[in-house]
Amino acid sequence: MKMRDEYADWAVSYGKAGALTTIYPTEKAFLRKVFDKYRVQSVLDCACGTGPHLRLLAQMEVDVYGSDYSEPMLKAGRGQLAGSIIKAVTRQADYRCLEQAWSRHFDAILCMNQSIAHMHTREDLLTAFRSMHDRLQDHGILIMTSGTTHLTLKEGRRFDLVANDRDFTRVFVRDREDGFQTYHYLDIYHSARRDELVTHSVRLRIILDDEYREFLAQAGFRRVFIYGGFDMAPYDRKQSRRLIVVAEK
């Protein structure tokens, strides 16, 4: 089923101020540790967006590949990579049918920043996980990260000031209902050159540890590890502010 491209009209400004695309040293160290453990040589970021993880992966001496459903996001990412020494093969692809874009297999597939939550139905979730499983080498791994946890849902924090400088402010608003969260981004331009409010909204399914385990097992993954942070501490429903999945084929 064809999806609406929720990022088409804000791909250029998506990473403005870096708030949505920042990668912290702890995440890099986590990926390095996991890649070393599984001897990863090739990595596909199957929801690469404008490419922040492609730039990170290029520093880690692995072969880098990226795909995304949104062609405008890919275009913005290619523009940012143009002229750099970073080598990454990128293609438009729906991660429910990765085999249509990629004939090869990978040692690791990334689906970061709760990108999998764009799958609103059980059928689409299972289809996506099966597609990722199919594109992995034997004993390959799928890595996913999310900032939605039992603790963050319980806290119910609705507003965040994501960026604020002389010319630009970004406010982040969450609305939750019936197993979904709608994320509203309010971009406020307040410079001499531009005075405007621009809004964007994305609706994501709430997926927690038990559901990840259920669907990944159905998709054929033999082992699933769920961590509560990049320090690889076990996921704790009362304390964890991150949910990180490493699933073995």
N, C-alpha and C positions, 0 to 999 in steps of 0.2 A: 504494500500500500504506500502510495506516495505521501510524503510528509510536507508540511509547509516549512519553508526555510525561515525560521524565526530570527535569523541573524543577517538576512540579506540587506536590510536597510541601515545597519549600523556596524558593518564589518570594519569600515575605515576608522571609526572612533572607539571600537570595542576595547582596545588596550590602552586608551588614553589615560595618562597618569600611572599606568602600570598596575593598577589595582586588581584587574582581573587576570593578568598574565604574569604576575610576579612568581618566581620560583626561588625558594629559600635554600640556603646551604644544607639544611637538614634533609630536604627532599633529594638533593643531588647525592648526598652521602648514602641515603637509603637506597636509591636506585643503583649506585655503584656497588653496594654490598650485595644486593639481590642479583645483579648481573654477574658479579664474580662467582656467587654461589652456583648459579645455573649455567655458567660459561656462555653467556649471551654474546653473540656476534652480530646479529641482525635484529632490528627493532622496527615495528610498524606502530606509529601513533595513529589509531583509526578514527580519532576525532580531534585532529590536530589544530583546527581553527586557523588562527593567524601564525601559528608555529612556535610558540614559546618553548615547548618541549623538544621540538626539532633542533632548536639552537642549543639547548642543553645537551641533547644526545650527541650532537656533533662534537662536543668536547670530550666525549667518553670513549672514543676509539671503537665505535660500532658502526655498522652500515645503517643508514638512517632512511626511513620511508615514512611518508605521511599521507593520509587521506582524510577527507571531510565531506559531509553531505552538502555543505554550503560552498558553492563556487565563489561567491564574493569574498568569503573568509579566506579561501585558498589564494585568491588573487591578491588580497591585502598582504597575506603572509609571504607570497612570492616577491612582492614589491619590497618588503623589508629585508628579504634574503639576497636580493639582487646586488651584485657587486661585492658580496662577502665571500669568504673562503669556504663557507659552509656548503657542503654537498648533500642535498636531500632530494630524493625522488618523490614528487607529490602528484596525486591524482584525485579527481572527484570520485567519491564512492559512498554508498549507503552501507553502514557497517552490518546491516542485516543480510547483505549479499556481497561480502568482500571478494568472493571468488570471481565476481564479474570484473573487478578491477585488477586483482592480483592473482597471477597464476602460480607464483612462488609461495613458499612457506617461510615463516619467521621463527626465530628463537624466542622472541617476546612480542607481545602486543600490549600497547597502552591504551586505556580509555579513561582519561583523567578528568578531575574536577566535576564529578557526577554527570559526565556526558551521557552515560547509559540511561540516566533518568528521563531522557527524552522519549524513551519507550513507555508508552502509557498503558499498554495492555500486556497481560501475561503472555499472549501469543507472540507479540513483538519482542519482548524480553528474551524469551526462549529462542526465537529465531536468531536474534543478534548474538547470543552466547554460542549457539551452534555454529554460526558463521565464523566467529572468532576462533573457536576450537578447531574448526576445519582448516584454518590458515596457519595454525601453529605446527612447528616441527614436533615429532614425538618428544615428550618430556619438556615441551615448551611451556611458557608461563603467560598468563594474562594478569595485568596489574591495573587496578582501578582505585581511584581516590574520591572521597566525598567529605564535605563539611557538614552533612546532615547526620546527626546521631541521636540516640535516645535522649542524651543530655540537652543538646541544642533545641530539640523539639519541646522538651519539658520547659526550658527557660522561656520559650516563646518570644524571643527578641525579634522585634519587627523592623526597626529602623537602624541603619548604619550610615555614617558619613564616610564614604569610601575615599574621596579625594576632595581637596579644597585648596585652591591657590588663588592668585590675584585674578585670573581669567576664567577659571573653570571649577565647578563643584559637581560632584556626583553623589547622589543619595540613593541608597539601596533599601527597598521596602519588600518585606515578605508577607504574603497572605496565604493562609493554610486552610484547606477544607477537603474532606473526603479522600484522604490519602494522597493529596497533591499539594505542592507548594507553587504559587505563582510569584516569580521574582520580577519586581518592577524596578527599572533603572531610570532615575531622573537625572538627566544631564543638563546642568544649568550653565550657560555661557554668559559671562558678564564682563566683557571687555569693550573697549572702544570700537573694536572691529565687529563684534558679534554680541548681540543681546537677545537670548533665545532660550526657551525650555524645550528639550527634546526628550521624549519618553520611549522606552522599549520594555517589552514584557516577555517572559519566558515561563512556560508551565512545565513543571517537572514532577515526576512520580516520586513519592517517598519510598525509598528502598533501604531496608535495614539488614542486619546481619543474618537473621534466619532466612529471609527471602533470597539473599545472595546465595546462601548455601543450597537452598532448595533448587533454584534455577540452574546454578552451575553444575550441580550433580546431575540434573536431568539432561544437561547439554553434553555430558560425558567427561567432565573434569574429575580426576580421580582424587585430588586433595585440594582443600581450600583453607587458606590461612587468613584470619582477619585480625588486623592490628588496630590499635587505638591512636597511633602516632607514628612518625617517621623513625622514632627510636625502637620500633618493633615491639613495644609493649603490647600484651594481649588486649583486645577490645574489651572495654568495661562500660556496661550500659549506664552506670552511674557517674562516670568520670570522663569518658573519652569525648573529645571535641573533633576528632577525625575518625573516619572509618576507611581503612585501607585494606584492599583485597589482593591477595596473591593466590592465583588458582593454577594448579599444575595439570597439564594434559596427561 
